Amino acid sequence: MPETPNPNTPTSFFEALYTHFILRDFIGKIVPGGMFLYLVWFTVGSDPSLSFIKDVSGLVIAGLAGLCWIIALPLQQFAIFVARVLFRVQFLDSATTIKFRRVATSIERAKYERFVISKEAAGNTGSAIFLGCSIWVLIELMRLNEPYRASSYNPEGVIVITVLLMVFAYSLLRSQVSSLKRQADYVENVLRYVDSSSLSSPSTEPTIELEVNRQ
């Protein structure tokens, strides 16, 4: 069975960042969800600088962090949809993932989690930027008829910013695909090595060092 990190070892904290999904929740969900919230607030709010945050209690900030995590769930579904429909990528099935987790060492599982974190962070952030920017452009178009905006409106600036954000969002969603492929290759190669070596249980050392940087 997979070993549990020993809390008395110097590396246990860093192992826990992966095995307990701390980094995945923060980088892969809270940050993208917060980015999407900010883009929406920037579009409809009156204080884009968020200077009022300094007067907010810790309880409210904790609630906002939870809200960001929840918002990241539909963002993740959008990223998965884009990966499957636009880029035609297949995700690892549950049987393969379960088999990998049963035979992988702690080091191999940590590497696997790095791919998951990269995948979720890139996909969810790309979704946040794409959808947030889409909302911003839509609101800007709706405000074109407002008289007080006609004299100060800068359509060229809006177009430039929109193009840059969309290119960045596309790059992040494409990076998600790259992480998905590298993750699948890593799992496949580890399982192939374990099967060919007839290993029934993992050792404390990694079973194989793999070159996973190929696309």
N, C-alpha and C positions, 0 to 999 in steps of 0.2 A: 504493500500500500504506500501511497505518497507520504513522505515524511513531513512532520509538522515542524516549523521553525522553532529552534530552541531559544527561549527568551534570554538565556544567559550568554549567548554568543554575540560577539560584536556586530555580526552582519544580520542579526535577527530583525532589527528595525527596518533595514532596507529590503529584506525578503518580505516582510509584512506589507510593505508598500505595494507589492505586486500580488501576493497571495491573498490578501484581505481586500483587494480592489480599491485601496485608498486613492492611488494615483488615477485609476480609471474613473472613479466617481468625480474627482476634482478636475482633472485636466480634460477628461473625455465628456463630462456632462455639465458640471457647474460653470466652468469657464465659457463653453459655447452658449449655454442657456443665458448666462449673464450678458454675453455679447449681443445676443438677439434682443434681450430686454432693453439694452442700452440703445440699440439701433431704433427700436420702436419708440423709446422715450425721446431720442434725438429728433425723431420725426414729428411727434405730437406734443412733446413736453415744452415747458417754458424756460427750463434751466438745463441746457445740455451739459454744463460743467459738473453737474451732480454735487455742487458744493454743500447741499443740504445733508449729505451722507454723514458729515462729521458730527451732526447733532442727533443722529439716529442711534437708538439703543442697541446693545448686542443681541437682544432677543429678536428685534426686527431684522437685523442683518442675518441672523440664523434662519429666520423665516424666508428671507429673500434667497438665501443659498438653497433652501429646500425647493422654493419656487423655480429657481434656475435649473435644478436637477430634474424637476418634473417637465419643464418646458423642453429639456433636451431629449425627452423620449420621442415626441413627434418629429423633432429634428432628425433623430437617428433613423426613424422609419423613412423619412424622405431621402436620407443619404443611402439607405439600403435599396430603396426603389430606384434611385439613379444608378447605383452600381449594377443592379440586376438588369434594368431595362436599357439604360443608355450605354453602359460599358460591357454588358453581357458577362458578368462575373458570377461564378458559382461560389456560394458560401460553404464552409465545412459543415457536414451533417453532424447531428448529435452523437451518432454511434462512433464516428471517427474521433470526435473530440473526447468522448468518455474513454475510449481505448487509449488515446494519447495520455490523458491525465493519470490513468492507472499504471502506465509503464514508465512515464517520464521521471527523470530525476528532478530535484528542486531547482537546479540550475537551468535545466531545459524548460521547466514550467515558467521560470522567471523570464527566459527569452521569449517564450510564447506570449506571456503577458505584455511584454514590450511591443510586440506586434499588435496586440489587441488595443493597447493604449494609443499607439500611433494611428491605428485604423479609426478608432472612435473619435479621437481628437481632431484628426483631419476631416473626417466625414461630417461630424456634427458642427464643427466650426465653419466648414464650407457651406453647409445647409443654412446656418445662422446668417452668414453674410449674404448668401443668395436671396433667401426669403426676406430678410430685413431690408436689403437694398430694394427688392421688388416692392415692398410696402412703401418705402420712402419715395420711389419714383411715382408710384400710383398716387400718393397723397400730393406730391408736387404737381402732377398733371391736373388733379382736381382743383388745386389752388390757383391755376393759371388765370381763372376768370375773376379773381379777387383784385379790385382796382388798385389797392395800396401796394400790391406786389409787382405790378406791371413795370414801374419805373426802375426798381432795384433788382429785378429778376435777371439771372445770368444763366441762360440755357446752355451755353458752351461749357461752363463750369460743371453743371449737373451732368452733362453727357460725359465729360472726361472722368469725373469721379465714378460715375456708374460703370463705365467701361473698365476702369482699373479694378473696382470691387468685383465685378463679374469675372474678370480674368483670374483674380486671386481666388475667388470661390471655386471656379472650375479647376484651378491647380490643386486646391485642397481636396476636392472630390476625386480628382485623378490620383492624388497621393494615397487616398483611402484604398483605391483599387490596387495600387502597387503593394501596400501593406497586406492586403488580403491575399495576393498571389504569393508573396514571400512567406506569409504565415502558413499557407497551404503547402508550399514546397517544404518548409521546415518540418511540419507535422508528418508529411509523407515520408521524408527521408529518415526521420527518427524511427518511425514505425517499421520502415523497411529494414533498417539496421537491427532493430530489436528482433524482428522476425527471423532475419538471416542468422543472427547470433544465438537464437533459441534461448533468449533470456526470459525467465519467468517473473523476475522482479527487478526493479531498478537498483543500481548501486548508489553510493554516495557521490560518485563522480559522474560527470556528463557522459552519456554513451557515445557521443560523437560530436566533433566540432564541424559545423557545416558552413559552407559559403552560401549565405542567404541574401547577398546583395544584388544578385542578378534580378532583373525585372521579369 
